Amino acid sequence: MARSRIAVHFDLAEGQMPENIALSPRGTAYVTFAATRQVASVTPTGAVRIPATAYVLNAAYTTTKGPNLILATLPRH
């Protein structure tokens, strides 16, 4: 960890609290923000992009399990 550094600061007030991280072979980190249902990509130079937001669609209720939730990942334009 001698060469570790902070690549970017996220805005916690805006719900950008990283919970999961996945690293690509090129060094880009993909992090998830549960509060905003977003995935962010962070390049090694610190550039941040939001390539996807998950929307929760409330479907019909069942008698035993409550609401059925459907997650759809849609690209952000």
N, C-alpha and C positions, 0 to 999 in steps of 0.2 A: 504494500500500500504506500510505498514511499513516493510514487509518482501520481497518486490520486489528486484530483482537483474538482472543484465545483464547476460544472459545465453551464448551468442555468439555474436561476431562481424562479420558482413558481409562485403564483398569487393565491395564498391559502384562503383569503377572503372571497375569492371567485370560485372556490371549490376545487382548485388545482392541487390536490393532495395526492401525490403518486402512491399507489398501493401495490402495483405489480410492475415488473420490469422484464423485458426480453431484449437481448442484444443480437444484432445482425452481424454477419461476418465482416461487414464494412465499417462497423463501429457505431452505427446508429442505435440508439436506445429507444425502445417503444415502451411507454408507461401508460397505465390506466388511471383515470380519475373516476372513482365511483360516484361521487357527489354530482358530477356533471355528465356521467355516462359517456366519457370521451376517451379516445386513444390519442396520445400525442407522440410524435416522433421527434427525437432530439439528436441532431447530428453531432459529430465530434467537435465541431466548431461552436456549438451552442445554439444553432438555428432550430426553432420550434415550429412545428406544423401540426395541425389537428386534422388528420386524414379521415376520421370516422367519429360519428356520434351514434350511440345506440338509443333508439326510441322504444318506450314501453307502451304497447297498445293493450288496452283493457278489453278483453273478450268477454264472452258470456260466462255467467256464474254457474258453478256446479253445486250440487247439494252437499257434497262431502268435503271438497277441498277449497272452497272459496273461489276467487277469481282465477281464470287462466291467463297467464301473462305471456305475451309473445314478444320476443326481442328481435328487432330488425336493425341491422347495421346499414346505415345509409351514408354515402359520401357527402361530405360537407362542401358546398360550393362557395 
